Amino acid sequence: MSVSDEPFLPQAVIRKKRDREELGEEDLRRFMAGAVDGSVSEGQIGAFTMAVYLNGMTADERVRYALAMRDSGRVLDWSAVGLSGATLIDKHSSGGVGDEKVSLIVAPLVAACGIHMPMISARGLGYTGGEVDLLDAIPGYDIAPPTALFMEAVKEIGCAIIGPTPELAPADRPIYYVRDVAATVESIPLITGSILSKKLAAGISGLVMTVPFGSGAFMGDKDDAMALAESLIAVAKGAGLKMTALLSDLSQILGDSVGSALQLREVIAFLRGDARERRLLETVLALSEEILLMGAIAQSRPEARRMAMTRLDDGSALARFAAMVQKLGGPDNFIVDPDAHLPRAAIIAPVHPDMEGYVAAMDCQAIGFALVAIGAGRKRPGDAIDHAVGLSGIAQVGTKVDKDKPLCTLHAANQNDWHRAASAIRAAITLCQTRGAERKVIDGRM
């Protein structure tokens, strides 16, 4: 009898990892198959993720893990629709508070420059959101379309952002959700496998990532972010995928808003040119630069940046975003009148500071959890998100606040939620009497 004909016992794989043994290709392949067909239970997935969290994985094991998740479903062949080559590039972030809106700007922007970006994204984990949660707030938008429609959208428009599907890296879905409630979100091997399995399944030729660090990111400090970036780059290389990683300082919320509908409004305002928060603009341009160079659309950094700014300012990126929304089932007038389609919270009021001063620091994790508690994120995998709640107009570090200039505007479903979250936000933001130096948002390249 061959190895694959033997009865599969998930607990044997868990025991191996618990005892710090290295998992082989067959171990991981069969565990992923069981996660997809249900023969591996949520409890067993939780035990597996905790064993990995505590004991880690070797470099080769991480490659095997990512490939096993990729091979749990279909791998896209873009030559079937006449696409191939260097312009099939994706963008991703390992996660941060307010960071999920970046993809919704970068994808249509680089598409307007000639890149083809098939993006399979995720829902939020812990105190951070996900691109899929934002897109879920758009009426009619299909986050899990048929693969043929997804590929057609990428070919026609240049980009499509969807969530995990039953066809592409399906093993990631049950593992991803269990990680959220099993206190294993921060595991570098698990993050690496989750991200790269979906990217590899999408059949791309290159990947550009931000790996955030700071209070708003899963990686608390820069060393942790560098370790994750090194893991991602090593596994990408082992799987034959070109990759560049940018280290991103998320010691403050990125952009002006947090929450699904609020970030969608910010995306549209950014693409229109109505408002572009400085750190968000720099993040968008830095990523676009890397993508255009990787895809050989531009030959130098200055050329790439000029091209991206031109496509932002002439409305090309906004038009691609509108086309993507419409192609995937959203309203055809979404960018013209987003308020006609996006919900508003019952209570919308400014959060004023207890004292006058300059914003010196913010605990973004505490702010994220405060917003999760009022429905902006999930406490459990199956929880519904209240797309209307969140915050807007956050005062960035270095901004002066007082009785007339609030810390932010808080959007909540009721007065009790508003007061509870407002108290947590005040406690999470540190004020001082002198204005501190600004910190650069992109803080390294790997």
N, C-alpha and C positions, 0 to 999 in steps of 0.2 A: 504494500500500500504506500502511495506517495504521501509526502507531507501534507499536501492540500486535501487529500482524501481522509485524513484523520479528523475525528471530531474536534471542533474548535471550542476551547474553553477560555472565555474572556478573562477569567480570574488567573489563568496561567500567565497571560501577558501582564496583568496588573502586578502579580507576585514578582515577576522578573524585574519590572521597573522599580517596585518597592525595594527589592534587594540589590538595587544599583547595577543590574545587568544590562547589557546593550541589546536593544530590540532589533531583530532582523527584518528584512523586507517582508517575509511571509507573515510574521507576527503583526506587523502594522497593517499590511494589506487586508488581512482577515478581520482585524479589529475594526478597521474603517468600514468594511462591508457590513459588519454586524451593527455598527452605529447607524448605517443607512437603512437596513431592513428591520431594525428593532430587536434583533436577537441579542444585542448588547444593551443593557438597561441604562437608564439615566444614572442610577447609583453606581454602576460599573464605570460609566464615563467619568463620573465625579471622582471615583477612586483613582482612575488612571491619570486624570489631570493633576490630582494632588500628588501622586507619586512622581510625575514629571516635574511639578513645581518644586518639590523637595529635593529631588535627586538629579535633575537636569537631563540633558542628552548630549552625546558626543557630536562632533561636527558631521560625521558621516550619518549618524542616526537622524539628525535634523533634516538632512537631504532626503533620506528614506521616508521620514514622516510627511514632509511636504509633498513628495511624489505619490505616496500612498493616498493622501487626501485628494490630490489632483485626479488620480486614476480611479477614484470611487465613482466617477461619472464620465461625462464626455469631455474631450478636448477639442476646441473649435479649430477648424481648418478654414482659414479665410480665403485660401485660393479658390474655394468653391464659389465665392461671390466676386472673384476677380481682385481681391486685395492680398497683398503680401509685402514683405520687405520692411525696411527700416522705419517707415512712418507709423507702424502699428505699436504705439507706445501708450502705457497707462501711467496714471498718477495715483499715489496713495499716501495716507498718513497713518502713523501708529496710534493717533488719537489724542485729542485735547479739547478743553472746553472752548466752544466757539469755533473750533478748527474745521468742523465738518462742512461748512459753507464753501471752503476753498475749492473743493472739487467741482462744485456747481458753477464756479467762475472759470477755473482753469480749463476744464474740458471743452466748453464751447469756444473759449479764446484760442486755444491751440488748434482746434478744428478749423477755425476761421483762417488759420495760417497754413493749413495743409496737412496737419496730423490727423490720423484716424485713432480715436481713443475709445476702445470698448472697456467700460469700467464696471466691474462687479463689486459692489460695495456691501456694507454691513449695517446692521442696526447698532444702536448705542450699547456700550458696555459700562456698567458702573455709573460714574458721575459724568461721563461724556456721552454726547449724542453720536448719531451716525447719519451718513448721507441719505440712507433709505428712510429714516424717520422724517427727514425734511421733505423728501419727495412724496411720502405717504400723505402729507397734508394737502397735496395738489389733487383736487377732485378728478377722478378718472385715470390718473397716471398709473400705468401698469408697471409695478416694480418687479414683476416676474413674468415677462412676456414670453411667448414662444421664441425659441432660439432663432428661428428664421426671421422674425420681426426684429429682434435685437441686432442681428447681423445686417439686415437691410437698413436699419437706422444708422448704424455706423458707416456703412458705405455711402448712403445718401447725404447725411448731415455732417459726418465726421466725428460724431460722438454719441454715446448713449450710456446713461448711468442706470443700472438696475441693481436689484438685490440678489442674494443667492437663489439659485433655481434648483429644481429637482435634478436637472441634467448636469450642471456644472459644479464640481467639488461638493457634492451633496453631503459628504461626511462632516464638512465644516459646520453645517447648520446645527446639528444636535450638540456637538462639542462646544461650539461658540456660546450657545445659550446656557449650557451647564457651567461653563467657566464663570459666567456672570454671577451665578448664585453660589458657587463653590469656593470663592475666595482664591481663585487661581488666574485671575485676569492678567497679572503682571509677569507671568512666566515667559521668559525670552524664547525658549523653544516653542511654546504654544503660540505665542504671538507670531513668530516667524512662520510656522507651518500654516496658520490660519490665513495670513496675508498672502503668502506666495502660492499656496495651493489654488486659490481663486484666480490669481494673476496668471499662473501657468495654464490653468484650464481655459483661460480666455484666449490662448494662442498668440500672445503678444510677442514682439521682438525686443522690447525694452521697457524698463520701469524706472520712474523717478519718484522718490519718496521724501516726505519730511518725517523726521523722527524727533518729535517734540520732547522737551524736558522742562521741569519746573512744576509749580503747584497745580498747573492746569493740565498736566500730562500724566500718563501712566508711568513714565520714567521720571523719577523724582529729581535726579541731578544729571549733569552732562555726562559723567562717566557711565551711568546706566544707559543713557541714550546712545553713547558711542558703542557700548557692548551690544545693544540691540542692532544698531546699524551694521556692525561687523558681522553679526550672525546672519542678518538678512542678505548682505552682500555675498557672504561665503556660500550660503545655500543657493542663492540665485546663480552664482557662478557654477556650483556643482550641478545645477539643473540646466545650464546652458543659456541663461538669461542675462542680458546686459542690465546693469543697475547702477544708479547714482543715488546717494542719500544726502539730504541737507539736514543739519541739526538746527532745530527751531526752539527759541526761548519762549516758552509759554508760562512764564511766571506772572503773566497777566492775561486776561481774556482777550482772545484774538477777535478783532473787529468790534462792532458796537452792540451785538445782541447775542442772546442765547435763547433757544426755544425754536420749534419747527417753523411756525408761521412767521415769527419775527425775523428769523434768519433768511427765509425766502424773500421777505420784503427787502432785507438788506442786500441780498444777491441782485435783485432787480435794480435797486437804486445804484449799486456799484456798476453794473453793466450799462446802465443808462448814463452814468457819469454824474448823477445827482449828489452822491456822497461816497467817498472812498477813504476809509480810515487808513492812516499812514502805514501801520504795521501790516494790515491785511494787504494793502497794495504792494508792499515790498515782498511779501510772501508769494503773492500771485506772480509777480514779475520774475522773481528768482526761480520759481518752478518752471515757468514758461520758457525762460532762457535755457534751462537744462534740457527741457523736452525738445525744443527747436534745434538745439545743437546735436542732441542724440539722434534725431530724425534727419539730420543733414538738410533741414529747411533753411537754417542760417549757418553762416560760416564763422561768426565771431559773436562774442557776448554783446557788444554794443549793437550789432545788427539785429540780434535776436530780441533785445529789449526794445529797440525802436519799432520792430515789427509788431510786437505784442501791444505796445502802447497805441500804435496806429489802429490796430484791429479793435481795441477797446474804445477808442475815441470816435471811430467812424461808424459804430453801431453794428459791425459785423459779428462780434461775439454775442451781443444781445439777440441778433437775428437767429444765430445758431441755437441759442438756449430756447428761444420761442419755438423753433422748428422741432427740437428734441422733445419738448413738453407735448406739443401737438401730435407728433408721430407716435408717442407712447400713450396716447389716450387722454391727455390733459386738455383744458379749455384752449380754444384758438385765440382768445383775447387775454390770456393770463398775464402777459407782461404789460398790456395796456391798462388793465384794471384788476390788479391782484386783490384788492380789497373786496371785490365782488365774489371772490372765491375762497379767501382765507378767513378763518374764524378770528374773532376778537374776544379777549377775556372780559368777564363781567366787571372786574375791578382793575383799573389802570391808574396808577398814582405814583408820583415821585417818591423816592426814598432819600430823605435828607440826612446829613451827618449829624452826630451829636455835638460836634464842634467844627469850627472853621479850620481849614488847613489844606495842604497839598496831599494828594494820594501818593503814599510812599511805597506801598506793597499791597498785594491782595492774595488771600488764600483761595485760589480758584477751585480747589477740590471742595472746600467747605461751601462755596457758592454753588457749585454743581450739585452737591448733595441736598442743599436747601431747595433747589429748583426741582430735583427729582422728587422730593417729599411733597411738593404741591402738584405733581403730575407731569412735569416736563420731561421726565425719563422714567425708567422702569425699576421697580424694587424687585420684581420677579420676571422671568422671561415672558410669561403670558400677559403681563399687564398692558393695558391700553395707555397710550400717551395722549395727554390733553395738548393738542397742537397749538392752542391759543395762548398758553401760559409761558412765562419766561421773563426775561428782562431785556430792555433796550436802552440805548444811550448811556452805556457804562462809562464812568469817568476813568480814563486811562491814567496810568502812573505819571505823575508830574502835573496833573490837572488840579486846579484849585476848586474846592467845593465849600459851600456855605449854605445859609438858609435859602438863598435864591438859586444856587447851582447844585443840583442833587447828585448823589452817588450814581443813581440810575433811575429808570422808570420801571416799576415792577408790575407785571401783568398776572393776575391771579383769578381763580374761579370764585372766591368768596373773601370776606373780610378777615376771617380767621387765618386762612392760608396766607393772605397778604401780610398780616402783622407778624406771623411766624417766620416767613421768609425774609421780611424786611429786617427783623432783629438779627437773623443769621448773617445777612449781607453786611450790615453795619459792623458786626463783630469780626467779619472776615477781611475787612479793609482797614489798613493802617494809615493814619494821617500823621503828618509832621508839619512844622511851621516854616520849613524852607523847601524849595523845589529841588528835587534830586535830578541826577543826570539820567537821560534817556538810555535805554538798553536796546541794542540792535536785536532784531527778531531772528535773522538768519545768522547763526553763530558757528558755522563750520560746514565743511563739505567732505564727503567720503565717497 
